[in-house]
Amino acid sequence: MTFYEFIKIGKKPEQEFGKFIIKLNTASVATRYPDDLAKIQAAYTEEITQDMITKSKDLLKWIKTQF
């Protein structure tokens, strides 16, 4: 789901989750259409990737409490 889809169904995530949802959507487009794989690998280091995984798990927990 995108941030806007949450708003549309009346579920407004807190600001931190909202920003992360937007960041995650942006990352998914870049990784789906990798024009320059080396550039993507440089942008998404192991540390950044681990942080995104952790935040994704937290976001999933929040989503489960909403439905």
C-alpha positions in Angstrom: 0.0 0.0 0.0 1.1 3.5 -0.6 0.8 6.3 1.9 -2.1 7.8 -0.1 -4.0 4.5 -0.1 -3.8 4.5 3.7 -5.3 8.0 3.8 -8.0 7.0 1.3 -9.2 4.2 3.6 -9.1 6.4 6.7 -5.9 5.0 8.2 -3.3 7.7 8.7 0.0 6.4 9.7 2.1 8.4 12.2 4.6 10.7 10.5 7.6 8.4 10.8 5.7 5.5 9.2 4.3 7.8 6.5 7.8 9.0 5.5 9.1 5.5 5.5 6.3 4.3 3.3 7.2 7.0 0.7 10.9 6.0 1.0 10.1 2.3 0.5 7.9 3.1 -2.5 10.7 5.1 -4.0 13.2 2.3 -3.4 11.0 -0.3 -4.9 10.8 1.6 -8.2 14.6 2.0 -8.3 15.2 -1.6 -7.7 12.6 -2.8 -10.1 14.0 -0.8 -13.0 17.8 -0.8 -12.4 19.3 1.3 -15.2 22.5 1.5 -13.3 22.9 -1.4 -10.8 26.2 -0.1 -9.4 24.5 3.2 -8.5 21.7 1.4 -6.7 24.2 -0.8 -4.8 26.1 2.2 -3.7 22.9 4.0 -2.5 21.6 0.9 -0.6 24.4 -0.2 1.6 24.1 -3.1 4.0 23.5 -0.7 6.9 20.7 1.2 5.0 19.2 -2.1 3.9 19.2 -3.6 7.4 17.5 -0.4 8.7 14.9 -0.6 6.0 14.2 -4.3 6.9 13.8 -3.4 10.6 11.5 -0.5 9.8 9.5 -2.7 7.4 8.9 -5.2 10.2 7.7 -2.4 12.5 5.4 -1.0 9.8 3.9 -4.5 9.2 3.2 -4.8 12.9 1.4 -1.4 12.8 -0.6 -2.4 9.7 -1.8 -5.6 11.4 -3.1 -3.5 14.3 -5.1 -1.4 11.9 -7.1 -4.2 10.3 
